[in-house]
Amino acid sequence: MMNSLKKIVLGLLTLLLVSHSGTGMSAQPPISQQPKNIIVLFADGVTGSQWEFGRKTSELIRQKPFLVTNVFMKTGHFGLMTSHPANAYITDSAAAASAMSTGFKVNNGAISITPDGQRPATLAQVAKAQGKRIGLITTATVYDASPAAFSVHSQSRRDSENIVSQYLALEPDLLMGGGAEYFLPKGVEGGKRLDGKNMIQLFASKGYQIARQPEDLNTLRGNRLLGLFANEDLDFEIDRDPREQPSLAQMTAAALKVLTQESDTSVSKKGFFLFVENENTDTAGHRNDAAALMRDLWAFDEAVQIALDFQKKNPDTLIIVTGDHETAGFSPTYARKTKAPAGAGNEMRVADQHITFIANFKMSLDEISNKLKAKAKQGADQAAMKAYLAELVSEGLPGLIIEPDLEKLVLETQAIDLNSSYLPANTIGQMIARQTGFYWASSGHTNQPVVVAALGPGSQLFQGYHDNTDFAKKLRVLMGVK
């Protein structure tokens, strides 16, 4: 009888906590609901349509369950949140991540600085102040909008040099991704810093192990790590050379090893805050590249598996799967095969055969675009460019038919419409859409609400429909900040 009564009381306390979660976040959860470790798994540009695409393609092609939908959404707690910034209806990544990190709306392009100039604490700063270790991982440059907004402040997301300098001052325990160019001074191969500082050496002087190749992650020995695996962004999963760049899952596993190294017992007992971003899902959306999106959703889900395996051994860990906004209005649909009148004989609906078709693609549209641009810079004439396009499509997009009207636009680097900004990738994406049904509304961000799914202590706070600023407020509560 007493056990039943306890369960009822605990249930009522949980409901009370949830009911207060959207009204200022002042209620403190019971100690049992405060996680020791927090892992934010962040798929940039992804929400409902992409998650469903990940589920369907994973089950069909990989014959594996998709953990985001089959575990987090099915057995955890999940909700939706808005994404608009302070000064517009459609957000960029900087503004969306800043709101999620600080609890305040900012203008597009700003990194955790409000329109009136305030610099509210970021989640990484809050976590560090609470004695937690902190880590940042991304497939983009480490100073890109999302990891920067979750950790530091800048008037502009483009101020890469300043953001890297702030990282050195913040001293996250772990920092991994691309972007070596703004860690190296101009004059050193690949370097772009104008202040003459070699930030890799400065990080090393503070006790960071430096990793520049995937194999370096096999010999981790300390409790601080700086991993830079490309001068700029890391490659799409469909293009990635595993000898040169680690997967998101490899980086996540390495991060968990580093963050749980016990050098200072007082710190290790307070756990960690880890931010893990796949930026390539957003870039694939911008390029209207369904095949690249599919592979990076799978790569993200493999990182989710690493986090879940860690949580099984460390149940005091909260894992949150989310993103910042939706990119490009991903819209698998039915459409006409030709411009002839609609009807049963002129209809195409996305089916398993179309998924299998794009699963055979071997190259991202970004890679094809870059190769075409490089060929044009070499002075190739129209005939040579046409032949080279056919060669690239045959090699990278086997089975795709090059349609004459779109071929002309590709070779001239012309847009189909005003909402196509990434050329010629968007035009090739339209070619794929016509032959598969994987259409896109644009090449930019949209207003679709973002999914938040969570497992672990405190996960119930993320149920319901909330503003993205509430994301920061909930995590501050769970970290014990009043």
PEQUI-V673783 format. One record per residue. SS is DSSP state (H for helix, E for strand, - for the rest). D_LAST is the distance of its C-alpha to the last C-alpha in whole Angstrom. Layout:
BEGIN
ss={SS SS}
d_last={D_LAST D_LAST}
END
This chain:
BEGIN
ss={- H H H H H H H H H H H H H H H H H H H - - - - - - - - - - H H H - - - E E E E E E E - - - - H H H H H H H H H H H H H H H - - - - H H H H H H H H H - E E E E E - - - - - - - - - - - H H H H H H H H H H - - - - - - - - E - - - - - - - - - - - H H H H H H H - - - E E E E E E E E E - - - H H H H H - - - - E - - - - - H H H H H H H H H H H - - - E E E E E - H H H H - E - - - - - - - E - - - - - H H H H H H H - - - E E E - - H H H H H H - - - - - E E E E - - - - - - - - - - - - - - - - - - - H H H H H H H H H H H H - - - - - H H H H - - - E E E E E E E - H H H H H H H - - - H H H H H H H H H H H H H H H H H H H H H H H H - - - E E E E E E - - - E E - - E E E - E E E - - - - - - - H H H E E E - - H H H H H H H H - - - - - H H H H H H H H H H H H H - - - - H H H H H H H H H H H H H H H - - - - - - - H H H H H H H H H - - - - - - - - - - - - H H H H H H H H H H H H - E E E - - - - E E - - - E E E E E E - - - H H H H - E E E - - H H H H H H H H H H - - - -}
d_last={35 32 31 32 30 27 27 27 24 22 23 22 18 18 20 17 14 16 17 14 13 15 14 11 9 7 8 8 11 13 14 17 15 13 16 17 18 18 21 21 25 25 29 29 31 31 31 33 36 36 34 37 39 38 38 42 43 42 43 47 47 45 46 42 39 37 33 31 33 34 31 28 29 31 29 26 24 24 24 24 23 24 25 26 25 25 29 31 31 31 29 30 28 26 24 23 22 20 18 17 16 14 14 16 20 23 26 28 29 26 24 20 21 21 24 24 23 19 18 15 13 15 14 16 15 11 13 15 13 12 15 16 20 20 23 25 28 30 33 33 33 30 29 30 27 25 24 24 22 19 20 21 22 26 27 30 29 33 32 33 34 31 28 30 30 26 26 28 26 22 25 23 25 27 28 31 33 36 36 38 40 37 36 40 42 45 48 47 47 45 43 42 39 41 40 42 39 39 36 37 38 35 33 36 36 32 33 33 35 37 38 40 42 41 43 40 38 40 40 36 36 33 29 29 31 32 34 36 39 40 41 39 37 38 41 41 41 44 46 44 46 44 46 44 41 39 37 34 34 36 33 30 32 32 29 28 30 29 25 26 29 28 29 26 25 22 21 22 21 17 19 19 18 21 22 26 28 31 32 36 35 34 37 39 38 39 43 43 44 44 45 43 40 41 41 38 36 38 37 33 34 35 32 30 32 32 28 29 31 28 26 29 29 25 24 21 21 19 22 21 24 24 26 25 28 32 35 38 38 40 42 44 47 51 53 57 58 60 61 63 63 60 61 61 63 61 58 55 52 50 51 51 54 52 49 51 53 50 49 52 51 50 49 46 47 46 48 51 50 50 53 55 54 55 58 59 58 61 63 64 66 65 67 65 62 63 64 61 59 61 61 57 57 59 57 54 54 57 58 57 60 60 60 62 60 57 59 60 57 55 58 58 54 54 51 52 50 47 44 45 44 45 48 50 48 47 51 51 48 50 53 51 50 54 55 52 50 47 46 43 42 42 41 38 34 34 31 31 28 26 26 23 24 22 23 21 18 16 18 19 16 18 21 22 23 20 20 19 16 14 15 13 10 11 11 8 7 10 9 6 4 0}
END
